Amino acid sequence: MLALKKGALYFDALVAETELKEDQIRRALQWLSSKKFVELVTETGDRVTSLVEETPELELVRRIQEAGGALPLEEAKRTFASSDEFSAAIGNARALGWVQIRTDGTVTRFVLGNLGDLELHQNLLARSFGKSVDIKSLGEKERALADRYVERGVMKKERSRLVWVKPTQLWKSSASGKNASTRDSGEPQKLMEKLTPEILASRSWKGLRLRPLDVEAKAPRFFPGRRHPVRDFINEVRETYISMGFTELDGSSVHPAFWNFDALFIPQDHPGREMQDTFYLEGLEDKKLRRSGVVANVASTHEDGWRTGSRGWRYHWRIEEARRLVLRTHNTVLTVKALSESKEKEARVFAVSKVYRNENLDYKHLAEFYQMDGIIVGEGLNVRHLMGFLQEFYKKLGMKDVKLWPTYFPYTEPSFEVVGYSDITKSWIELSGSGVFRPEVTLPLGVRVPVLAWGPGIERLMLMRYGLDDMRALYGGDLSWLRNRVEFASSQN
Amino acid sequence: MVGADRKTILGRLPYAGLDIESVETDSVRVEYSPNRPDFGTDFGIARALRGLLGKEAGLPRYETTPSGIAVSVDANLSQVRPYIACATATGLRLDDEDVRQVISLQEDLHNGLGRKRRTVAIGLHDLDAISPPLAYRAVTSEFRFVPLGARSASTVGQVLSKTPEGKSYGNSLPLRGPFPVITDSKGMVLSFPPVINGAATKVTARTRNIFIDVTGTDKQAGDDALAVLTTTMAEAGAAIGTVSIGRGKSGRITPDLSPRDLPLDMDLVRSSLGLDLTKKQMAQALGRSRLEVKGSRVLGARYRVDLLHPVDVAEEVALGYGTDRIGPIYPPSKQPGRFHPFQQFLDSASTVMAGSGMIELMTFELADAGSLYEKFGRASTSKIAVRDPRSIEHSLLRDALLPTMMAALSGNVKSDYPQRVFEVGRVYARSGGGVSEAWHLGCLVAHSNSNFSEAKMYLESVCRTLTGAEVSAREAEHWAFAAGRSASVGLEGAPLGSVGEVRPEALEAFGLNVPVSGLELDLSALYKRLK
């Protein structure tokens, strides 16, 4: 407040004068203006900011000074980051007359010239580096120099709002504001601005009061760091699986078509394998894949049923088709691979990871989205266990009313679609495919016990939870949504 | 058609494997699975519902009578499109809606069983316009006929190269022929399969008698398609007539409507459903699914193309029994669950970054060449492309996180600065003949004073917090960062990532008006050092 003794000031000047933080001053001014001690007048004006602490020519002069007044050209060159910057330094410094070039014998040296306006340059940059300065607060010469710097791109100029702080009559009549802060209490008391380590050490706070602040004023807006809501949801699913005794899988996104399709008894001419639906990688294949072992079992199962008791799909199976690399179209590829690698008779595994489909994006279709697949392997498991598990799983994820309707997938039999009743849409919505792996899938892998499998998407559940109607919104990276979404909305659970 | 009220039918549809898409006042739209082409019309759905609702049980049987029509088969087609099967359907009284359904069933058969007409193609003709006997014969590309929808004759070659049907379906035929056509005794062309029918035998709403031809490369698929079509027409009130195909040893009578059969494996049914059913109960349930138990076998109508394995019988028992009557049992777990340690590591990286005040992004792994390469002015020699992407925006697999993150920032220029964002995501690189994958951490800091040392502070602190590692940096060029403000970081000589101030060219290309500094760290490599 003492800073205002001299009369009206710009807000910036006040900041410079008092060395207080901007928001502290803002709060103080809010209080003063509410008590009519000051008047705040807004006007627009130009401000400049230096983008550099030192121009190349100033750097060159400094180097020469440091070297005692003369510096060999080769040595000077090494101190600059690029030759562009170096030549800018020479050009500008010579034009300003600060530096001259002397050659004696084989050595070319820089020597200092007339440094008359050097300080003007240095002061301007020091005042405006990294902070914007009101152009009206500059002297005539500084203003002209600032204009030249703006042209060169050393400084930037912005039009902005300026706030004048003007002491009022009331201020002046109350002895230049001396008693402003104690006016309300009636009894004068010594005030301190803030507690400091020194004040605490000397215990000089005794008998002093902290200056009252306008505690009702808004604090500056701050955005805490946050994890992505999709990650939070994925972690909720992962924890649900873990609580039900599942082991998490990790695996790659790129696989030979064999694991994505063939191993799941999806015939090579199945419409779902076509490029309209699947991302094949251009010109890439798994050359190591051969028709032997598991691959041979699967191939024969497609052709004539092999030893599985099936009719098979009755066509000529081609290794070339199985070798093509694809981005996995479902995560069953991960569970099936795990199944073929571990020969355990009892297991529960899951993966929450991305799947990829060659889709045009719209409100309910994405080219990449998450699925949370799981399988349970075990002697004596059947459809009733599948139903029991899925009802429990979805109950934990907040879906109370869950039914299984028969449907079809090439790799499960029986197959069920899991549907849940949505209180929002007042209808049954599809949650997941599920079923018991067909013998045509398990036997070629050497698995002789029943395998219960399901592969739900997560985006639909997330849209319901966040009250969104467009899947693209989840991955659009809209900062205002990511920053401002409410962590615990009342609609949740 | 079903003999039941609306509410009963709507309640039962989902348990027949039919998804209700929408319900109108006097209609319901359902979605059926490709393994049940017999659900392609009302007639086929009603046939199944009559079973599930107990109005009819067991195998539906269809009478056939000889039509007296014979089709000769040209041996020159044996390498091109060897199989043909035909039938007649007479006495039809179809309204427009029925005709629409039959045509959509034909299309579904073409796309599913027929694999876009390559394996099976179906032609429907006005029987009264045909003069038997017929010939399935091989012709050259100079053969002329009037195709459906045209007024004048063209050659087979012209149909293949000029018409949309020729371009879509001609590719399953040999380039230089021979080409298959079906003609009658007067030389009139019924069909040029699998491309197009002839104009002379066109079916209209007034057609009462239909001749059906099915040609293809797989005998069984063709017979199946013809069975689905003829039994559907029989449900619609038609009488089915048989046709004699070929002569001598290879001669046969079509359509083949003999039932298919599978063993009744009662143990498999019981163990798969968890229900202790008697054979009688199974037979009853199967009857409701329109199948029939005969001794130790289960008979299914020819149109049931989905029956491949004895396990399929189990599902039919479940459907006939009613899946809503099968009580759920929760299978308790005997072991504790376990997170994958690497996934936990990635999750911890996210926790540290969010704790540093950053917002987490999740951008797409498939991106466009503009964001990945052009806006940074870097070469795209080792890019990984997907084939025929529907959208150019998702045509290349990213090899780094910073490009898609920069694109995200460029969509947020109106949001408050400072902006500090991070992403934990998957990236791809060519390796050997294939593709290697790694998880990276990317981070971008955008505000008017953003600089190298702020980014480096985050990089060092995340490595230190996650693994205790003190990484070292050395100056190195990077496509994302400005020269002199760009470093490569590593641990004991092994590279782990990069940090720097984003090049002004890239800032401009992404439309950003504030300086941005950032880092990209290979979390997979960092994790490996840890182990």
Interface residues (C-beta under 8 A of the other chain):
Chain A: T49 A81 S82 G130 R221 F223 P224 G225 R226 R227 H228 V230 R231 N235 R238 Y241 I242 S243 M244 G245 F246 T247 E248 L249 D250 S252 S253 V254 D269 P271 M275 Q276 F279 Y280 L281 E282 L284 E285 D286 K287 G305 T308 G309 S310 R311 G312 R314 Y315 L325 L327 E346 R348 K354 Y356 N358 E359 N360 L361 A367 E368 I376 G378 G380 L381 N382 V383 R384 H385 M387 G388 F389 Q391 E392 K403 L404 W405 P406 T407 Y408 P410 E413 P414 S415 F416 E417 V419 W428 E430 V436 R438 P439 E440 P450 L474 Y475 G476 G477 D478 L479 S480 L482 R483
Chain B: P14 Y15 A16 G17 D19 S33 P34 N35 R36 N111 G112 R115 K116 R118 T119 D218 Q220 S271 S272 L273 G274 L275 D306 L308 H309 P310 V311 D312 A314 E315 A318 L319 T323 D324 I326 G327 P328 I329 Y330 P331 S333 K334 Q335 P336 G337 R338 F339 H340 F342 Q343 D347 S350 T351 M353 A354 G355 S356 G357 M358 I359 E360 L361 M362 T363 F364 E365 L366 I384 A385 V386 R387 D388 P389 R390 S391 E393 H394 L397 A408 G411 N412 S415 D416 Q419 R420 V421 R426 Y428 G433 G434 V435 E437 S448 N449 A483 G484
